[in-house]
């Protein structure tokens, strides 16, 4: 039984953010993740000519709401903050980027 638990694949999601750079974007996204019990696993961000881009990998095994609901909330937050925020399951992300 313990081996089955250890072998269970961690469920992950990818969050992407694009928009004009301003203070607190990463913190805002990380706080939203914490609010719904998502664990931030990895983050990459860059700023090019005042344009902010970020990709965040999060663990969703213990999230407190369904992923589609979280994704909708993040998209709404993005609209409020003049950002484009997308969240999708890692398997869907990987399928979209296979050749």
N, C-alpha and C positions, 0 to 999 in steps of 0.2 A: 504494500500500500504506500509506504513512504517513498519508494522509488518512483511510483506513478506520479506522486505529487511533485517530486523533484524534476521529473522529465516533462511536466506540463509546460507548454510553450507560453511565455509571457505575452499577453495581448498588448499591442502597442498601437498608438495613433500618431499621425504626423500633423503638426500645426504649422501653417505657413502664414506669414504676415508681410505685407508690402504697403508702403506709404511714405509720406514725407516724414523725415526724421524729427522727433521731438523727445523730450525727456520723459522717461518712465514707461516706454512701450514694453520692454522686456519684463519689467516688474509687474505691469498691469496683466500681461498674459500669464505670468507665473502665479500671480495671486488668484486669478480665475481658475487656474488648474488646481491650486490648493483648496479653493472653496468647494470643489467637487471631487476631491480626493484623488486627483491624478498626480502621479509622481513624474517629475521632469527627469529624464534620463540623459538627454544630450541637447545642446543648443549650438547653432551656428548663426552668426549674424554678420552683416556687413553694411556699410554706409557708402554709397557711391553718389557723389554730386548731390548731397542732402536727401537721397532716397534710401530709406531703411528697408532692408530685407532680412527676414529671419526664418529659419526652419528649426522646429523644436520636436524632439521625439519624446513621447510621454507613455508611461505605463497606464493602462486603463483597466486592469484586472479588478481594482477595488473602487472604481468610480461610483459616485452616489446617484447618478442619473444615466439614462441611456445615451450612448454616443451620439445618436442623431439629434437628440435634444441639446446636448452640449454644443454640437457643431452649429446648430441654429442660434443658440445664445451667443456664440463667438462671432458669427457672421453679423448679428445685430449690433454687438459691441463695436465691431469694426466700422459699421455704417455710422454709428454715433461719433466715433473718433476719427472719421475720415481715413480709415485703413481698410485694406482688403484682408480679411482673416478667413482662412479655410482650415477645416479639420476633417481628416478622413482616416479610416482604419488603415493600418500599415499594409495589409494584404491588398486592398484596393489601390493604394498608392503604388505598390510594387507591380501590380498587374498593368497599371497605366503606363509604366515606364519600361516594360519589357519590349524587346525588339522581336 
